Structure formats: structure tokens, C-alpha cells
Amino acid sequence: MRVTLIEPGVVATELPTHITHAETREGVGRLYDQAEVTADDVAEVIAFALSRPRRLAINEILLRPAGQF
């Protein structure tokens, strides 16, 4: 299974706390403040896909916040 990160969606993680450059951290922080998808959401979908019978081929999963078009 190939997992592809969908841009420009943001997944709420601890990433902004590890950015040392102040301006970059602030900019990324603003994006992450609006994040609607959590790391737990992604993990739940991956677990679901992996729990499907081997006879099923899941070629692609697209995750997007419901309000993002």
C-alpha cells in the first residue's frame, strides 16, 4: 500500500513545536491552528485499510477535511 500526503491539507501534529526559526514557526503555527485532521484520524483510516481482507485492492485513499474543497 502506498500512502501519499495530500497538500495543502494540514494534519494536526506536534511539528510546529520543533521548528526553531521564529517566523517559520509562527507561519506554520497559523496553518496548524486551523487543522481539522488529526494524526489519530489518519491512523484510524490506515488501520481500517489494513484490516480489509487481502482479496480487496485499495489503490488510493484521499483524506481531506470536510470543509476543504
C-alpha positions, 0 to 999 in steps of 0.5 A: 500500500502506498500512502501519499500526503495530500497538500495543502491539507494540514494534519494536526501534529506536534511539528510546529513545536520543533521548528526553531526559526521564529517566523517559520514557526509562527507561519506554520503555527497559523496553518496548524491552528486551523487543522481539522485532521488529526494524526489519530484520524489518519491512523484510524483510516490506515488501520481500517485499510489494513484490516480489509481482507487481502482479496480487496485492492485499495489503490488510493485513499484521499483524506481531506477535511470536510470543509476543504474543497 
